[in-house]
Amino acid sequence: MKDHNQPSQHPFYEETLETKPIFEGKIISLQVDTVRLPNGETATREIVRHPGAVAVVALIDNKMLVVEQFRKPLERVQVEIPAGKLDAGEEPEAAAKRELEEETGYRARSIEHLHSFSTSPGFAEEVVHLYFTDDLEQGSVHLDDEEFLTCEAITLEQAMAYIKEGRISDAKTLLAVYAWRMRTLTGSF
């Protein structure tokens, strides 16, 4: 009997026959894999490799900290929760605390892991680790040289309005707002 807990034993598993590197960038790399399908045929899969990222639902005075920045792939400004990629060998919790302070100027005295999720499993391996804190103290902003953003604290009502307006449209921030709403309504995530 096959053990379906082992990915290679699942009936839908695709065995990698060949990997061809296409591009190696600062943040992502792209490869094309040739795979054997469950029916024995072969196919190609374009795969984006990414080191992973963190994001933080940070509440202060019952308001959520968000940043507003231009996102080139979308050609528009977005309102998002503080987030960033994992550095090589960095633990997600440490990265979450680092990104929160770098982008907002607030330091988390304590932080709780809520969930980790895949952003686009059809073509990318990126996993975002989502954290929560409402235990903040003043720190200092340390933006990267190529990072331009503003930070604000918004109410749940403002967040819902930003979603309707399209100012909030990325998955991690949508998830954060709805998790915050659930916590407000039920007392827990």
N, CA and C atoms as a LAMMPS dump frame, in Angstrom:
ITEM: TIMESTEP
0
ITEM: NUMBER OF ATOMS
567
ITEM: BOX BOUNDS ff ff ff
-5.0000000000000000e+02 5.0000000000000000e+02
-5.0000000000000000e+02 5.0000000000000000e+02
-5.0000000000000000e+02 5.0000000000000000e+02
ITEM: ATOMS id mol type element x y z
1 1 1 N 0.834 -1.18 0
2 1 2 C 0 0 0
3 1 3 C 0.88 1.245 0
4 2 1 N 0.508 2.241 -0.805
5 2 2 C 1.279 3.479 -0.88
6 2 3 C 0.969 4.361 0.325
7 3 1 N 2.027 5.034 0.811
8 3 2 C 1.883 5.979 1.91
9 3 3 C 1.672 7.359 1.302
10 4 1 N 0.416 7.855 1.275
11 4 2 C 0.108 9.134 0.647
12 4 3 C 0.632 10.324 1.435
13 5 1 N 1.164 10.079 2.646
14 5 2 C 1.802 11.157 3.395
15 5 3 C 3.16 11.502 2.802
16 6 1 N 3.745 10.588 2.033
17 6 2 C 4.993 10.83 1.333
18 6 3 C 4.658 11.371 -0.053
19 7 1 N 5.046 12.613 -0.37
20 7 2 C 4.66 13.195 -1.651
21 7 3 C 4.997 12.304 -2.85
22 8 1 N 6.144 11.649 -2.836
23 8 2 C 6.531 10.826 -3.984
24 8 3 C 5.664 9.575 -4.125
25 9 1 N 4.867 9.267 -3.11
26 9 2 C 3.988 8.103 -3.159
27 9 3 C 2.554 8.459 -3.537
28 10 1 N 2.25 9.731 -3.648
29 10 2 C 0.898 10.156 -3.989
30 10 3 C 0.622 9.823 -5.457
31 11 1 N -0.587 9.397 -5.792
32 11 2 C -0.884 9.019 -7.181
33 11 3 C -0.77 10.174 -8.183
34 12 1 N -0.792 11.422 -7.728
35 12 2 C -0.661 12.567 -8.636
36 12 3 C 0.765 13.103 -8.718
37 13 1 N 1.699 12.47 -8.004
38 13 2 C 3.083 12.943 -7.944
39 13 3 C 3.686 13.035 -9.345
40 14 1 N 4.444 14.105 -9.582
41 14 2 C 5.148 14.291 -10.844
42 14 3 C 6.65 14.158 -10.602
43 15 1 N 7.244 13.115 -11.12
44 15 2 C 8.678 12.874 -10.974
45 15 3 C 9.453 13.831 -11.875
46 16 1 N 10.461 14.506 -11.31
47 16 2 C 11.304 15.409 -12.097
48 16 3 C 12.332 14.583 -12.857
49 17 1 N 12.33 14.745 -14.183
50 17 2 C 13.274 14.035 -15.037
51 17 3 C 14.485 14.903 -15.372
52 18 1 N 14.254 16.209 -15.493
53 18 2 C 15.334 17.132 -15.856
54 18 3 C 14.974 18.532 -15.354
55 19 1 N 16.008 19.267 -14.93
56 19 2 C 15.84 20.663 -14.512
57 19 3 C 16.787 21.523 -15.331
58 20 1 N 16.235 22.566 -15.948
59 20 2 C 17.034 23.486 -16.751
60 20 3 C 16.954 24.88 -16.124
61 21 1 N 18.071 25.389 -15.549
62 21 2 C 18.07 26.754 -14.996
63 21 3 C 17.913 27.764 -16.138
64 22 1 N 17.063 28.777 -15.918
65 22 2 C 16.803 29.791 -16.934
66 22 3 C 17.339 31.154 -16.507
67 23 1 N 17.104 31.527 -15.249
68 23 2 C 17.463 32.858 -14.763
69 23 3 C 17.8 32.778 -13.286
70 24 1 N 18.826 33.538 -12.867
71 24 2 C 19.213 33.622 -11.458
72 24 3 C 19.297 35.1 -11.092
73 25 1 N 18.35 35.59 -10.286
74 25 2 C 18.333 36.995 -9.896
75 25 3 C 18.678 37.187 -8.436
76 26 1 N 18.508 38.42 -7.955
77 26 2 C 18.798 38.736 -6.552
78 26 3 C 17.773 38.113 -5.626
79 27 1 N 16.52 38.027 -6.063
80 27 2 C 15.452 37.529 -5.204
81 27 3 C 14.913 36.187 -5.68
82 28 1 N 14.73 36.035 -6.958
83 28 2 C 14.141 34.806 -7.497
84 28 3 C 15.053 34.16 -8.523
85 29 1 N 14.769 32.893 -8.787
86 29 2 C 15.368 32.214 -9.929
87 29 3 C 14.237 31.484 -10.649
88 30 1 N 14.474 31.192 -11.918
89 30 2 C 13.482 30.513 -12.743
90 30 3 C 14.122 29.275 -13.341
91 31 1 N 13.389 28.175 -13.301
92 31 2 C 13.852 26.932 -13.907
93 31 3 C 12.694 26.294 -14.66
94 32 1 N 13.032 25.452 -15.625
95 32 2 C 12.025 24.674 -16.339
96 32 3 C 12.335 23.21 -16.067
97 33 1 N 11.37 22.519 -15.488
98 33 2 C 11.514 21.099 -15.186
99 33 3 C 10.734 20.276 -16.204
100 34 1 N 11.322 19.177 -16.603
101 34 2 C 10.597 18.171 -17.374
102 34 3 C 10.164 17.112 -16.363
103 35 1 N 8.87 16.801 -16.355
104 35 2 C 8.326 15.875 -15.365
105 35 3 C 7.59 14.72 -16.05
106 36 1 N 7.532 13.601 -15.319
107 36 2 C 6.711 12.475 -15.761
108 36 3 C 5.374 12.586 -15.043
109 37 1 N 4.309 12.631 -15.828
110 37 2 C 2.955 12.746 -15.291
111 37 3 C 2.465 11.396 -14.774
112 38 1 N 1.418 11.387 -13.964
113 38 2 C 0.882 10.128 -13.44
114 38 3 C 0.482 9.13 -14.534
115 39 1 N 0.156 9.621 -15.733
116 39 2 C -0.234 8.722 -16.828
117 39 3 C 0.954 8.251 -17.671
118 40 1 N 2.185 8.634 -17.26
119 40 2 C 3.381 8.202 -17.965
120 40 3 C 3.881 9.191 -19.008
121 41 1 N 3.062 10.135 -19.396
122 41 2 C 3.479 11.156 -20.362
123 41 3 C 4.438 12.138 -19.679
124 42 1 N 5.095 13 -20.475
125 42 2 C 5.962 14.03 -19.916
126 42 3 C 5.366 15.412 -20.187
127 43 1 N 5.762 16.361 -19.353
128 43 2 C 5.315 17.744 -19.486
129 43 3 C 6.404 18.648 -18.934
130 44 1 N 6.285 19.943 -19.201
131 44 2 C 7.234 20.902 -18.633
132 44 3 C 6.519 21.757 -17.594
133 45 1 N 7.285 22.151 -16.587
134 45 2 C 6.785 23.012 -15.516
135 45 3 C 7.769 24.166 -15.342
136 46 1 N 7.27 25.401 -15.463
137 46 2 C 8.077 26.59 -15.192
138 46 3 C 7.949 26.885 -13.704
139 47 1 N 9.084 26.955 -13.006
140 47 2 C 9.068 27.085 -11.547
141 47 3 C 9.906 28.281 -11.114
142 48 1 N 9.295 29.146 -10.311
143 48 2 C 9.995 30.274 -9.708
144 48 3 C 10.461 29.829 -8.317
145 49 1 N 11.757 29.947 -8.082
146 49 2 C 12.328 29.644 -6.764
147 49 3 C 12.454 30.951 -5.991
148 50 1 N 12.054 30.923 -4.727
149 50 2 C 12.04 32.116 -3.874
150 50 3 C 12.422 31.685 -2.469
151 51 1 N 13.205 32.491 -1.731
152 51 2 C 13.661 32.074 -0.404
153 51 3 C 12.586 32.073 0.674
154 52 1 N 11.403 32.589 0.362
155 52 2 C 10.34 32.691 1.361
156 52 3 C 10.273 34.092 1.921
157 53 1 N 9.193 34.377 2.608
158 53 2 C 8.973 35.729 3.117
159 53 3 C 8.211 35.678 4.43
160 54 1 N 8.13 36.836 5.055
161 54 2 C 7.382 37 6.297
162 54 3 C 6.467 38.206 6.151
163 55 1 N 5.406 38.22 6.938
164 55 2 C 4.483 39.351 6.986
165 55 3 C 3.939 39.436 8.405
166 56 1 N 3.573 40.652 8.817
167 56 2 C 3.177 40.852 10.206
168 56 3 C 1.867 41.638 10.298
169 57 1 N 0.909 41.047 11.02
170 57 2 C -0.298 41.759 11.429
171 57 3 C 0.078 42.416 12.753
172 58 1 N 0.3 43.732 12.719
173 58 2 C 0.733 44.462 13.911
174 58 3 C -0.349 45.455 14.296
175 59 1 N -0.89 45.283 15.5
176 59 2 C -1.952 46.162 15.988
177 59 3 C -1.431 47.069 17.093
178 60 1 N -1.798 48.338 16.986
179 60 2 C -1.466 49.313 18.016
180 60 3 C -2.697 50.196 18.219
181 61 1 N -3.16 50.274 19.446
182 61 2 C -4.375 51.044 19.767
183 61 3 C -5.548 50.624 18.878
184 62 1 N -5.696 49.32 18.673
185 62 2 C -6.763 48.737 17.863
186 62 3 C -6.738 49.2 16.403
187 63 1 N -5.555 49.552 15.934
188 63 2 C -5.349 49.888 14.534
189 63 3 C -4.212 49.029 13.998
190 64 1 N -4.284 48.708 12.7
191 64 2 C -3.279 47.856 12.072
192 64 3 C -2.245 48.716 11.346
193 65 1 N -0.971 48.389 11.566
194 65 2 C 0.1 49.082 10.859
195 65 3 C 0.17 48.576 9.426
196 66 1 N 0.176 49.508 8.487
197 66 2 C 0.311 49.182 7.067
198 66 3 C 1.329 50.121 6.445
199 67 1 N 1.85 49.698 5.316
200 67 2 C 2.761 50.543 4.549
201 67 3 C 2.174 50.741 3.163
202 68 1 N 2.454 51.882 2.591
203 68 2 C 2.005 52.17 1.234
204 68 3 C 3.248 52.334 0.371
205 69 1 N 3.283 51.572 -0.726
206 69 2 C 4.45 51.628 -1.602
207 69 3 C 4.069 51.286 -3.033
208 70 1 N 4.905 51.71 -3.962
209 70 2 C 4.676 51.434 -5.375
210 70 3 C 5.122 50.005 -5.667
211 71 1 N 4.293 49.262 -6.409
212 71 2 C 4.613 47.889 -6.807
213 71 3 C 4.722 47.845 -8.326
214 72 1 N 5.928 47.76 -8.823
215 72 2 C 6.201 47.825 -10.257
216 72 3 C 5.446 46.77 -11.066
217 73 1 N 5.39 45.5 -10.641
218 73 2 C 4.65 44.527 -11.452
219 73 3 C 3.184 44.908 -11.67
220 74 1 N 2.593 45.625 -10.713
221 74 2 C 1.193 46.042 -10.827
222 74 3 C 1.053 47.446 -11.398
223 75 1 N 2.165 48.189 -11.451
224 75 2 C 2.18 49.581 -11.926
225 75 3 C 1.244 50.472 -11.114
226 76 1 N 1.233 50.252 -9.785
227 76 2 C 0.413 51.096 -8.922
228 76 3 C 0.905 51.016 -7.482
229 77 1 N 0.385 51.935 -6.689
230 77 2 C 0.684 51.969 -5.257
231 77 3 C -0.259 51.007 -4.56
232 78 1 N 0.248 50.293 -3.573
233 78 2 C -0.513 49.318 -2.793
234 78 3 C -0.398 49.647 -1.313
235 79 1 N -1.412 49.327 -0.557
236 79 2 C -1.357 49.363 0.899
237 79 3 C -1.221 47.916 1.346
238 80 1 N -0.184 47.626 2.123
239 80 2 C 0.116 46.252 2.531
240 80 3 C 0.557 46.22 3.986
241 81 1 N 0.474 45.038 4.588
242 81 2 C 1.056 44.868 5.916
243 81 3 C 2.576 44.804 5.753
244 82 1 N 3.331 45.116 6.81
245 82 2 C 4.784 45.031 6.731
246 82 3 C 5.21 43.607 6.372
247 83 1 N 6.148 43.516 5.449
248 83 2 C 6.56 42.199 4.967
249 83 3 C 7.917 42.298 4.281
250 84 1 N 8.523 41.156 4.076
251 84 2 C 9.788 41.113 3.346
252 84 3 C 10.3 39.699 3.234
253 85 1 N 11.333 39.547 2.408
254 85 2 C 11.867 38.216 2.154
255 85 3 C 12.806 37.772 3.275
256 86 1 N 12.922 36.476 3.393
257 86 2 C 13.864 35.885 4.337
258 86 3 C 15.276 36.036 3.795
259 87 1 N 16.212 36.424 4.647
260 87 2 C 17.619 36.421 4.269
261 87 3 C 18.142 34.997 4.418
262 88 1 N 19.236 34.687 3.745
263 88 2 C 19.813 33.339 3.795
264 88 3 C 20.054 32.914 5.238
265 89 1 N 19.501 31.766 5.614
266 89 2 C 19.696 31.207 6.945
267 89 3 C 18.902 31.878 8.052
268 90 1 N 18.082 32.855 7.726
269 90 2 C 17.324 33.602 8.738
270 90 3 C 16.069 32.845 9.141
271 91 1 N 15.802 32.807 10.432
272 91 2 C 14.579 32.202 10.941
273 91 3 C 13.406 33.141 10.673
274 92 1 N 12.245 32.595 10.299
275 92 2 C 11.095 33.456 9.999
276 92 3 C 10.715 34.422 11.121
277 93 1 N 10.728 33.99 12.381
278 93 2 C 10.347 34.887 13.477
279 93 3 C 11.29 36.078 13.563
280 94 1 N 12.587 35.831 13.427
281 94 2 C 13.565 36.927 13.458
282 94 3 C 13.343 37.866 12.277
283 95 1 N 13.054 37.312 11.119
284 95 2 C 12.802 38.132 9.929
285 95 3 C 11.551 38.977 10.112
286 96 1 N 10.512 38.41 10.709
287 96 2 C 9.269 39.155 10.931
288 96 3 C 9.53 40.36 11.846
289 97 1 N 10.267 40.138 12.918
290 97 2 C 10.593 41.238 13.826
291 97 3 C 11.444 42.29 13.114
292 98 1 N 12.408 41.84 12.32
293 98 2 C 13.287 42.761 11.594
294 98 3 C 12.493 43.604 10.603
295 99 1 N 11.671 42.945 9.79
296 99 2 C 10.896 43.671 8.773
297 99 3 C 9.92 44.651 9.402
298 100 1 N 9.272 44.245 10.48
299 100 2 C 8.331 45.136 11.159
300 100 3 C 9.023 46.422 11.587
301 101 1 N 10.163 46.301 12.239
302 101 2 C 10.857 47.5 12.713
303 101 3 C 11.422 48.311 11.543
304 102 1 N 12.017 47.634 10.555
305 102 2 C 12.591 48.352 9.413
306 102 3 C 11.557 49.215 8.696
307 103 1 N 10.357 48.675 8.515
308 103 2 C 9.342 49.373 7.719
309 103 3 C 8.443 50.304 8.52
310 104 1 N 8.219 50.013 9.806
311 104 2 C 7.257 50.809 10.58
312 104 3 C 7.88 51.612 11.709
313 105 1 N 9.065 51.236 12.14
314 105 2 C 9.669 51.903 13.29
315 105 3 C 9.184 51.359 14.619
316 106 1 N 8.393 50.274 14.592
317 106 2 C 7.924 49.633 15.821
318 106 3 C 8.612 48.288 15.998
319 107 1 N 8.969 47.997 17.239
320 107 2 C 9.622 46.744 17.588
321 107 3 C 8.615 45.856 18.324
322 108 1 N 8.55 44.594 17.938
323 108 2 C 7.666 43.631 18.605
324 108 3 C 8.385 43.058 19.822
325 109 1 N 7.789 43.263 21
326 109 2 C 8.347 42.646 22.213
327 109 3 C 8.046 41.151 22.218
328 110 1 N 6.882 40.797 21.676
329 110 2 C 6.532 39.382 21.507
330 110 3 C 5.782 39.265 20.187
331 111 1 N 5.801 38.066 19.629
332 111 2 C 5.202 37.847 18.313
333 111 3 C 4.7 36.412 18.248
334 112 1 N 3.597 36.209 17.538
335 112 2 C 2.972 34.885 17.457
336 112 3 C 2.821 34.465 15.995
337 113 1 N 3.238 33.251 15.693
338 113 2 C 3.073 32.722 14.336
339 113 3 C 1.607 32.339 14.132
340 114 1 N 0.99 32.879 13.085
341 114 2 C -0.407 32.552 12.787
342 114 3 C -0.515 31.419 11.775
343 115 1 N 0.23 31.53 10.69
344 115 2 C 0.097 30.542 9.62
345 115 3 C 1.205 30.756 8.596
346 116 1 N 1.505 29.726 7.841
347 116 2 C 2.399 29.829 6.685
348 116 3 C 1.61 29.372 5.476
349 117 1 N 1.742 30.102 4.37
350 117 2 C 0.944 29.78 3.185
351 117 3 C 1.73 29.976 1.902
352 118 1 N 1.353 29.219 0.885
353 118 2 C 1.953 29.336 -0.443
354 118 3 C 1.254 30.468 -1.181
355 119 1 N 2.036 31.274 -1.891
356 119 2 C 1.445 32.412 -2.585
357 119 3 C 0.901 32.044 -3.961
358 120 1 N 1.625 31.247 -4.707
359 120 2 C 1.217 30.87 -6.072
360 120 3 C 1.743 29.475 -6.385
361 121 1 N 1.162 28.434 -5.771
362 121 2 C 1.726 27.093 -5.89
363 121 3 C 1.704 26.499 -7.298
364 122 1 N 1.007 27.128 -8.224
365 122 2 C 1.009 26.641 -9.6
366 122 3 C 2.32 26.89 -10.316
367 123 1 N 3.114 27.884 -9.844
368 123 2 C 4.383 28.158 -10.517
369 123 3 C 5.498 28.635 -9.588
370 124 1 N 5.205 28.89 -8.321
371 124 2 C 6.231 29.405 -7.414
372 124 3 C 6.253 28.614 -6.118
373 125 1 N 7.444 28.503 -5.537
374 125 2 C 7.594 27.787 -4.271
375 125 3 C 7.529 28.71 -3.056
376 126 1 N 7.332 30.01 -3.257
377 126 2 C 7.341 30.957 -2.151
378 126 3 C 6.319 30.583 -1.078
379 127 1 N 6.784 30.638 0.177
380 127 2 C 5.932 30.458 1.347
381 127 3 C 6.071 31.723 2.187
382 128 1 N 4.937 32.284 2.589
383 128 2 C 4.927 33.455 3.467
384 128 3 C 4.529 32.994 4.864
385 129 1 N 5.312 33.408 5.844
386 129 2 C 5.053 33.097 7.25
387 129 3 C 4.39 34.335 7.857
388 130 1 N 3.133 34.184 8.283
389 130 2 C 2.352 35.3 8.804
390 130 3 C 2.396 35.306 10.327
391 131 1 N 2.72 36.469 10.882
392 131 2 C 2.839 36.642 12.328
393 131 3 C 1.872 37.711 12.826
394 132 1 N 1.624 37.677 14.127
395 132 2 C 0.767 38.658 14.777
396 132 3 C 1.464 39.213 16.009
397 133 1 N 1.283 40.513 16.234
398 133 2 C 1.714 41.128 17.484
399 133 3 C 0.823 42.323 17.806
400 134 1 N 0.578 42.494 19.08
401 134 2 C -0.025 43.73 19.57
402 134 3 C 0.777 44.203 20.785
403 135 1 N 2.005 43.709 20.866
404 135 2 C 2.925 44.021 21.958
405 135 3 C 4.109 44.789 21.35
406 136 1 N 3.899 46.099 21.139
407 136 2 C 4.86 46.912 20.4
408 136 3 C 5.505 47.978 21.267
409 137 1 N 6.719 48.334 20.897
410 137 2 C 7.41 49.476 21.487
411 137 3 C 8.072 50.245 20.355
412 138 1 N 8.376 51.505 20.627
413 138 2 C 8.984 52.34 19.592
414 138 3 C 10.387 51.853 19.282
415 139 1 N 10.675 51.728 17.995
416 139 2 C 12.013 51.387 17.515
417 139 3 C 12.428 52.47 16.542
418 140 1 N 13.067 52.061 15.445
419 140 2 C 13.435 53.055 14.435
420 140 3 C 13.342 52.439 13.043
421 141 1 N 12.941 53.267 12.094
422 141 2 C 12.781 52.84 10.702
423 141 3 C 14.164 52.684 10.072
424 142 1 N 14.355 51.612 9.303
425 142 2 C 15.61 51.358 8.587
426 142 3 C 15.274 50.844 7.191
427 143 1 N 14.829 51.71 6.313
428 143 2 C 14.451 51.275 4.969
429 143 3 C 15.669 50.899 4.147
430 144 1 N 15.492 49.911 3.256
431 144 2 C 16.537 49.565 2.308
432 144 3 C 16.74 50.743 1.358
433 145 1 N 17.918 50.815 0.719
434 145 2 C 18.229 51.926 -0.179
435 145 3 C 17.217 52.086 -1.317
436 146 1 N 16.646 50.981 -1.781
437 146 2 C 15.71 51.024 -2.903
438 146 3 C 14.253 50.958 -2.448
439 147 1 N 14.013 51.211 -1.17
440 147 2 C 12.671 51.08 -0.602
441 147 3 C 12.111 52.454 -0.248
442 148 1 N 10.95 52.772 -0.82
443 148 2 C 10.289 54.047 -0.562
444 148 3 C 8.856 53.745 -0.14
445 149 1 N 8.504 54.099 1.088
446 149 2 C 7.171 53.802 1.591
447 149 3 C 6.805 54.728 2.723
448 150 1 N 5.524 54.742 3.014
449 150 2 C 5.031 55.454 4.195
450 150 3 C 4.275 54.441 5.045
451 151 1 N 4.215 54.711 6.331
452 151 2 C 3.538 53.825 7.276
453 151 3 C 2.39 54.586 7.919
454 152 1 N 1.289 53.878 8.129
455 152 2 C 0.165 54.452 8.867
456 152 3 C -0.528 53.346 9.65
457 153 1 N -1.315 53.748 10.623
458 153 2 C -2.13 52.811 11.404
459 153 3 C -3.582 53.054 11
460 154 1 N -4.252 51.983 10.552
461 154 2 C -5.623 52.132 10.054
462 154 3 C -6.596 51.291 10.879
463 155 1 N -7.831 51.739 10.908
464 155 2 C -8.879 51 11.604
465 155 3 C -9.348 49.845 10.72
466 156 1 N -10.093 48.934 11.311
467 156 2 C -10.668 47.831 10.549
468 156 3 C -11.605 48.367 9.469
469 157 1 N -12.358 49.391 9.796
470 157 2 C -13.272 49.993 8.807
471 157 3 C -12.492 50.574 7.636
472 158 1 N -11.369 51.25 7.923
473 158 2 C -10.53 51.783 6.846
474 158 3 C -9.973 50.646 5.99
475 159 1 N -9.535 49.573 6.634
476 159 2 C -8.985 48.427 5.895
477 159 3 C -10.038 47.848 4.956
478 160 1 N -11.253 47.697 5.433
479 160 2 C -12.332 47.167 4.587
480 160 3 C -12.62 48.122 3.423
481 161 1 N -12.569 49.413 3.674
482 161 2 C -12.771 50.399 2.606
483 161 3 C -11.632 50.324 1.598
484 162 1 N -10.39 50.157 2.072
485 162 2 C -9.24 50.036 1.166
486 162 3 C -9.384 48.806 0.273
487 163 1 N -9.945 47.729 0.816
488 163 2 C -10.179 46.527 0.002
489 163 3 C -11.185 46.851 -1.096
490 164 1 N -12.286 47.49 -0.744
491 164 2 C -13.311 47.852 -1.734
492 164 3 C -12.76 48.773 -2.803
493 165 1 N -11.866 49.68 -2.405
494 165 2 C -11.27 50.637 -3.342
495 165 3 C -10.16 50.014 -4.185
496 166 1 N -9.682 48.82 -3.811
497 166 2 C -8.575 48.193 -4.518
498 166 3 C -7.208 48.642 -4.043
499 167 1 N -7.165 49.461 -3.007
500 167 2 C -5.865 49.892 -2.465
501 167 3 C -5.179 48.749 -1.731
502 168 1 N -5.986 47.852 -1.151
503 168 2 C -5.481 46.595 -0.592
504 168 3 C -5.984 45.496 -1.517
505 169 1 N -5.046 44.78 -2.15
506 169 2 C -5.473 43.698 -3.045
507 169 3 C -4.518 42.513 -3.049
508 170 1 N -3.439 42.593 -2.29
509 170 2 C -2.511 41.46 -2.256
510 170 3 C -2.993 40.418 -1.243
511 171 1 N -2.646 39.168 -1.496
512 171 2 C -3.164 38.046 -0.709
513 171 3 C -2.791 38.132 0.771
514 172 1 N -1.56 38.472 1.077
515 172 2 C -1.146 38.475 2.483
516 172 3 C -1.9 39.527 3.288
517 173 1 N -2.159 40.694 2.682
518 173 2 C -2.858 41.749 3.4
519 173 3 C -4.346 41.448 3.491
520 174 1 N -4.923 40.88 2.432
521 174 2 C -6.322 40.448 2.51
522 174 3 C -6.492 39.424 3.634
523 175 1 N -5.598 38.437 3.678
524 175 2 C -5.649 37.424 4.728
525 175 3 C -5.514 38.076 6.104
526 176 1 N -4.604 39.047 6.225
527 176 2 C -4.391 39.725 7.499
528 176 3 C -5.644 40.482 7.946
529 177 1 N -6.265 41.199 7.024
530 177 2 C -7.455 41.972 7.377
531 177 3 C -8.585 41.043 7.808
532 178 1 N -8.79 39.962 7.069
533 178 2 C -9.875 39.049 7.43
534 178 3 C -9.576 38.288 8.726
535 179 1 N -8.304 38.002 8.986
536 179 2 C -7.937 37.385 10.271
537 179 3 C -8.185 38.37 11.411
538 180 1 N -7.831 39.625 11.201
539 180 2 C -8.073 40.669 12.204
540 180 3 C -9.572 40.827 12.448
541 181 1 N -10.343 40.805 11.384
542 181 2 C -11.8 40.912 11.513
543 181 3 C -12.349 39.731 12.325
544 182 1 N -11.852 38.529 12.045
545 182 2 C -12.304 37.35 12.787
546 182 3 C -11.949 37.483 14.26
547 183 1 N -10.745 37.969 14.549
548 183 2 C -10.334 38.151 15.938
549 183 3 C -11.223 39.179 16.635
550 184 1 N -11.574 40.238 15.91
551 184 2 C -12.437 41.273 16.469
552 184 3 C -13.819 40.718 16.781
553 185 1 N -14.339 39.875 15.893
554 185 2 C -15.678 39.322 16.056
555 185 3 C -15.75 38.166 17.056
556 186 1 N -14.699 37.34 17.098
557 186 2 C -14.752 36.123 17.919
558 186 3 C -13.81 36.102 19.095
559 187 1 N -12.818 36.978 19.096
560 187 2 C -11.845 36.994 20.176
561 187 3 C -10.607 36.157 19.906
562 188 1 N -10.602 35.448 18.771
563 188 2 C -9.417 34.657 18.434
564 188 3 C -9.261 34.547 16.923
565 189 1 N -8.093 34.114 16.523
566 189 2 C -7.833 33.898 15.104
567 189 3 C -8.359 32.533 14.748
